[in-house]
């Protein structure tokens, strides 16, 4: 009897051991990663200081803490939103930070992208070249104005700014001519007198002004729509990632919330974090004073102003970037999934 009892006990121990090995493991502060197999989350962002919440979330470890030790994070930096949106639509990245206009354009084409949350409102300025004869928006008629890329959020803001003054975009000097070039190239072009003005994300406007090349003609809090309080940096994801890893998407939003809180409470401790991430992305950091100036021009928030995005989308339609819009107008209802944001804001 003793041998039978011992054998039964041994079998029970073996069975329990096997069952425990087949269980799931939760890691991360919200139990986000449950699979024993490692998961890779590919996060995209733009190489702009206006994406400071993303930089801080990475450098402070908020993203890793929220996603869990079982998740490997891969960060991909992009020079513009068009490249970012293409990468997301084709499955090269899962979730990330970008400007809204390229995402709206991509959504109309593919319908496989969702806006989850905000990160930053505003942070772009209109800078004019010294010696260009431009001191106000009205003076831009017949001038050449740079924007980072065609269809960008900055271009949409510029078009709204021109509309306010009754100016039109044209391909000749009868109106305002636009040229797309990277901000660093714009700085060089201004030095050489090739570009008259530019609407750029910070810190490029401040950098151009500090180097004595130009002047800020319209500051960040006067840029339309809504006088600078419009979504410039948002968090988006693919439909597939949201469907398969909803908990991980929420973890990214929680890390974004952590980062925004840190920047607001410890701005001076943020400068080195932003500079270090920029150095990893571009090979070059940024002066602390420039980062400080940029952060003072940002309105960090997770809220999404859908009215501003609707207005910007209509400008993109009028400019020919969004085609095939029916008589009922552009339907953006399927572009948003703000349920995770609501859960976070309600403390769930």
Buried (B, 14 or more C-beta within 10 A) or exposed (E): EEEEEEEEEEEEEEEEEEEEEEEEEBBBBBEBBBEEEEBEBBBBBBBBBBBBBBBBBBBBEBBBBBBBEBBEBEBBBBBBBBBBBBBBBEEBBBBBBBBBBBBBBBBBEBEBBBBBBBBBBBBBBBBBBBEBEBEEBEBBBBBBBBBBBBBBBBBBBBBBBBBEEEBEBEEEEEBBBBBBBBBEBBBEBBBEEBBBBBBBBBBBBBBBBBEEBBBBBBBBBBBBBBEBBBBBBBBBBBBEBBEEBBBBBBBBBBBBBBBBBBBEEEBEEBBEBBBBBBEBBEEEBBEBEBBBBBBEBBBBBBBBBBEBBBBBBBBBBEBEBBEEBEEEEBEBEEBBBBEBBEEBBEEE
